[in-house]
Amino acid sequence: MHQSTDTSDTDTPTPDALRTLLAFGAVYLIWGSTYLVIKLVSQHGAFVMAGTRFLTAGTLLLAIAWMQGVVRRSDFSGRSWLHAAVVGACLMLLGNGGVAIATKSVDSGIVALMTAITPLWLVGLDTMMHRTHQRPSKVVWLGIALGIAGVAVLKFGDIGATGGVSTTGVVVMLVATLGWALGSVWSKRPGGAHSPLVATAMQMLAGGAVLIVASLPKEMLAGNEWTLLRENPPTGATWAQWAYLVVFGSLCGFTAYIWLLRHQPAARVATYAYVNPLVAIFLGWLLISEPIGLRTFVAAGLMLGGVAIIQLAKARKTLFTRAAIAAE
C-alpha cells in the first residue's frame, strides 16, 4: 500500500515542478515575443516608451515586494541607489534602449539573434575583471570565433538574401549586448538591496529614469523622441502592447527569471538564449512578414553554436572542479 502511494505521488507533478515549467515557459516564450513588441512600440519614441515602461514596472514590482514584506528601509541607501543606477543604466539604457533603437533598422528576429552574443562579452569581462582566473581555453576561443563569424555573416554574408544587415543596427546591438553583459556582471557586486525583488525594482526605476533623461539629448539631436511621440501619438493598440511589455515582459518575465536563478542551475536557465531568437524570428515572420533567408539560418547556427560551446566548456570546467573538491 505504501509503495503504491509513492508511485502515485511520483506520477503527479509537484507544485515546484509546475512552477518551474511555467517559469521556463515565461522566460522562453514571453521574452522571445518582446522583441517584436518593442519594435512596434518604439515607433512612438524608443527611449520615452521604454523609460515609462520601466518606471511603471519598477513601481509595481516594488509594491509587490512591499506586500510580501521583503522591503527594508536600509535598501534605499545612497549606496543601494548608486548600485541600482549603474545596473539600470547598463541593462535598461544600453541593453534595452539599444534593442529599441536597433529594431528601427533591423528585423526584430535578427535583433533577438544578436543578443545571443552576450556570453562572448561575459567571457572577456570575466577575464579582465578577475585577472587571477585562468585565461579562456582554446574551446572558449573557438566559441567566440564562431559568434564573431555569425555577426560577420549577418553584415557581409549575402547568402540567399537581398543585402546585408544595417551597419548601424549591428554596431548598436554590439553596444547593447556589451551593456547587458556589464550590467549582469555589476549586479553581482555587493551594494544592492538584500531582496532580489527589491533590487530588480530599484534597477527598473533607476534605468527608467536614466532612459527619460537620455531621451532629452536624443530629442535635441534627432528629434525622434518627444517630437515623434507628439506627431505620432500611441494608439489604443500601442498602449496595449506597452502594457504587455510592462506586465509580461518586465514583471512576469523578470520575476520568473529571478526565481529560476534561485532554483535551477544557471546553465539550464541560460538556455533561454537559444529559444528567444527562434521565437522572435518566427513571430516576426508570422505577424509582420519579416523575411527569413539562408543567411539568417547560417548566422543563427554560428552564433548559437558558439554560445553552446562556451557554455559546455564552462559546465565541463565546473564539473571537473567539483569532482576534484569532492575527491579531497
Secondary structure, DSSP 8 states (H G I E B T S, - for coil): -HHHHHHHHHHS--HHHHHHHHHHHIIIIIHHHHHHHHHHHGGG-HHHHHHHHHHHHHHHHHHHHHHTT---GGGGSHHHHHHHHHHHIIIIIIIIHHHHHHTTTS-HHHHHHHGGGHHHHHHHHHHHH-TTS----HHHHHHHHHHHHHHHHHHH--SSSSS---HHHHHHHHHHHHHHHHHHHHHTSTTS-SSHHHHHHHHHHHHHHHHHHHHHHHHHHH--SHHHHHHS---HHHHHHHHHIIIIIIIIHHHHHHHHHHHS-HHHHTTHHHHHHHHHHHHHHHHH-----HHHHHHHHHHHHHHHHHHHHHHHHHHHHHHHHHH-
